[in-house]
Amino acid sequence: MDNYLAGNSPPPPPPPPRPKWRKVAYGGMQIGYDDNYTDETFLEEMVMNANVVRRDLLKVMKDSVSISQYLCIVALVVLVWFHTLQSSLDESSLLLLDLSLLALGFLVLLLTEEKMLSLRLLLRYVINITFFTTGLYVLAPVYQTLTRSISSDSIWAVTVSLLLLHLFLHDYSGSTIRAPGALKSPSLTSCISVNASVVASVFVASRLPSRGHVFAVMLFSLQVFLFAPLVAYCIKKFSFGLHLGFSFALMGLTLYSVYALHSLFFVLFLVLVVVVNVVCPYWLIRMQEYKFEINGPWDEAKLCFDITD
């Protein structure tokens, strides 16, 4: 009191208590805190490797069989193309092969279908196949003369590129051709893959000598590229053991056919199968040990429901 009477200033009032920091997303600036302020509880919600899937080597190797299976299918198609171009297969043999594959595919679909196909749906299949084969036979002369002005070297280079694109974009987990009533539509990449295989088939057919060869090869190629994945998917869905047996039988047939063509191609294809089924799964498992993922409150919000519902 005496100091105040002597002219000294009064002591400053104590600062107001700082409000408690609140964790809000859209609350604006909080008085007394910076915009990027976090308290000591910020890192308590940090989770490491929450979404990392621990894979088993045997399971990954079983899943990779689907890739080898389709590689064998494409290799068999190329072998049929090669023998047809070399005049080792005539029109009658190719047409017999087409009819056998068509009947075998229908038989597999009937046996692996969970519910019996109705007569109406079966009749619809028959009508569609009839229109398909008729249109293909009518267009066979067009396919035969389609690339007459293009050199053979360019045709083979483009065909190989299209087949590689087809293998790279192919949907190995399912089939581009969906069964009637399927809810999920095929992806864009799988549709591009199918289109690439069809164009490659047209290029090969344009180098064949007769209309009958063109029709038989186009029918064979479209049957395999369009419907073989559907048949393989139905077998896998029906029985995984049957899927493995079918895949190994297909690998054996392909390796035998490639060996009959040339021993060097046999070695290369065998190395490719081993890499796909053994080396790549082992490599994937080893890389999982070095995967490090951090999740926490700083992550973006994710929808936990399907917006299409």
FENBELDA-V110150 format. One record per residue. N is the residue number from 1. RES is the residue in one small letter. OMEGA is omega in radians with two decimals (* if undefined). Layout:
# FENBELDA-V110150
N;RES;OMEGA, N;RES;OMEGA
This chain:
# FENBELDA-V110150
1;m;3.12, 2;d;3.12, 3;n;3.12, 4;y;3.10, 5;l;-3.14, 6;a;3.09, 7;g;3.11, 8;n;-3.12, 9;s;3.12, 10;p;3.13, 11;p;-3.13, 12;p;3.14, 13;p;3.13, 14;p;-3.13, 15;p;3.12, 16;p;-3.14, 17;p;-3.12, 18;r;-3.13, 19;p;-3.12, 20;k;-3.12, 21;w;-3.14, 22;r;3.13, 23;k;-3.14, 24;v;-3.09, 25;a;-3.04, 26;y;-3.13, 27;g;-3.12, 28;g;3.13, 29;m;3.06, 30;q;-3.04, 31;i;3.10, 32;g;-3.11, 33;y;3.05, 34;d;-3.10, 35;d;-3.12, 36;n;-3.11, 37;y;3.01, 38;t;-3.14, 39;d;-3.05, 40;e;3.13, 41;t;-3.03, 42;f;-3.07, 43;l;3.14, 44;e;-3.13, 45;e;3.13, 46;m;3.14, 47;v;-3.13, 48;m;3.08, 49;n;-3.13, 50;a;-3.06, 51;n;-3.13, 52;v;-3.13, 53;v;3.08, 54;r;-3.05, 55;r;3.08, 56;d;-3.06, 57;l;-3.12, 58;l;3.13, 59;k;3.12, 60;v;3.11, 61;m;3.08, 62;k;3.12, 63;d;-3.13, 64;s;3.11, 65;v;3.12, 66;s;3.12, 67;i;3.11, 68;s;3.12, 69;q;-3.11, 70;y;3.03, 71;l;3.10, 72;c;3.12, 73;i;3.14, 74;v;3.11, 75;a;3.11, 76;l;3.08, 77;v;3.13, 78;v;3.10, 79;l;3.08, 80;v;3.07, 81;w;-3.08, 82;f;-3.11, 83;h;3.08, 84;t;3.11, 85;l;3.10, 86;q;-3.13, 87;s;3.06, 88;s;3.11, 89;l;3.11, 90;d;-3.08, 91;e;-3.10, 92;s;3.14, 93;s;3.14, 94;l;3.12, 95;l;3.07, 96;l;3.08, 97;l;3.11, 98;d;-3.14, 99;l;3.13, 100;s;3.12, 101;l;3.12, 102;l;3.13, 103;a;3.13, 104;l;3.11, 105;g;3.09, 106;f;3.14, 107;l;3.11, 108;v;3.13, 109;l;3.13, 110;l;-3.09, 111;l;-3.10, 112;t;3.14, 113;e;-3.12, 114;e;3.08, 115;k;-3.06, 116;m;3.09, 117;l;3.12, 118;s;3.13, 119;l;3.13, 120;r;3.13, 121;l;3.10, 122;l;3.08, 123;l;3.09, 124;r;3.07, 125;y;-3.11, 126;v;3.13, 127;i;3.13, 128;n;3.13, 129;i;3.11, 130;t;3.09, 131;f;-3.11, 132;f;-3.11, 133;t;3.11, 134;t;3.10, 135;g;3.12, 136;l;3.13, 137;y;3.12, 138;v;-3.10, 139;l;-3.11, 140;a;3.09, 141;p;3.10, 142;v;3.11, 143;y;-3.08, 144;q;-3.10, 145;t;-3.01, 146;l;-3.05, 147;t;-3.10, 148;r;-3.10, 149;s;-3.12, 150;i;-3.12, 151;s;-3.12, 152;s;3.13, 153;d;3.11, 154;s;3.14, 155;i;-3.11, 156;w;3.12, 157;a;3.13, 158;v;3.14, 159;t;3.10, 160;v;3.12, 161;s;3.14, 162;l;3.10, 163;l;3.07, 164;l;3.07, 165;l;3.11, 166;h;-3.14, 167;l;-3.10, 168;f;-3.06, 169;l;-3.08, 170;h;3.10, 171;d;-3.08, 172;y;-3.14, 173;s;-3.10, 174;g;-3.11, 175;s;3.09, 176;t;3.07, 177;i;-3.08, 178;r;3.05, 179;a;3.12, 180;p;-3.14, 181;g;3.14, 182;a;-3.08, 183;l;-3.06, 184;k;3.13, 185;s;3.11, 186;p;-3.13, 187;s;-3.14, 188;l;-3.10, 189;t;3.12, 190;s;3.08, 191;c;3.07, 192;i;3.12, 193;s;3.13, 194;v;3.13, 195;n;3.12, 196;a;3.12, 197;s;3.13, 198;v;3.13, 199;v;3.08, 200;a;3.10, 201;s;3.11, 202;v;3.14, 203;f;3.12, 204;v;-3.13, 205;a;-3.13, 206;s;3.11, 207;r;-3.12, 208;l;-2.96, 209;p;-3.01, 210;s;3.13, 211;r;3.12, 212;g;3.08, 213;h;-3.13, 214;v;-3.14, 215;f;-3.10, 216;a;-3.12, 217;v;3.11, 218;m;3.12, 219;l;3.11, 220;f;-3.09, 221;s;-3.13, 222;l;3.06, 223;q;-3.08, 224;v;-3.05, 225;f;-3.10, 226;l;-2.95, 227;f;3.11, 228;a;3.06, 229;p;3.10, 230;l;3.12, 231;v;3.13, 232;a;3.12, 233;y;3.11, 234;c;3.09, 235;i;-3.13, 236;k;3.13, 237;k;-3.12, 238;f;-3.13, 239;s;3.14, 240;f;3.08, 241;g;3.07, 242;l;3.09, 243;h;3.11, 244;l;3.12, 245;g;3.11, 246;f;-3.11, 247;s;-3.14, 248;f;3.06, 249;a;3.11, 250;l;3.08, 251;m;3.12, 252;g;3.11, 253;l;-3.13, 254;t;3.13, 255;l;3.10, 256;y;-3.13, 257;s;3.12, 258;v;3.12, 259;y;3.10, 260;a;3.13, 261;l;-3.14, 262;h;-3.11, 263;s;3.13, 264;l;3.09, 265;f;3.09, 266;f;-3.13, 267;v;-3.14, 268;l;-3.14, 269;f;3.08, 270;l;3.09, 271;v;3.12, 272;l;3.13, 273;v;3.13, 274;v;3.12, 275;v;-3.11, 276;v;-3.01, 277;n;-3.07, 278;v;-3.01, 279;v;-3.10, 280;c;3.05, 281;p;3.11, 282;y;3.11, 283;w;3.12, 284;l;3.13, 285;i;3.12, 286;r;3.13, 287;m;3.13, 288;q;3.14, 289;e;-3.10, 290;y;3.13, 291;k;-3.12, 292;f;-3.08, 293;e;-3.12, 294;i;3.08, 295;n;-3.14, 296;g;-3.10, 297;p;3.13, 298;w;-3.13, 299;d;3.07, 300;e;3.12, 301;a;-3.13, 302;k;3.10, 303;l;3.14, 304;c;3.11, 305;f;-3.13, 306;d;-3.06, 307;i;3.10, 308;t;3.14, 309;d;*
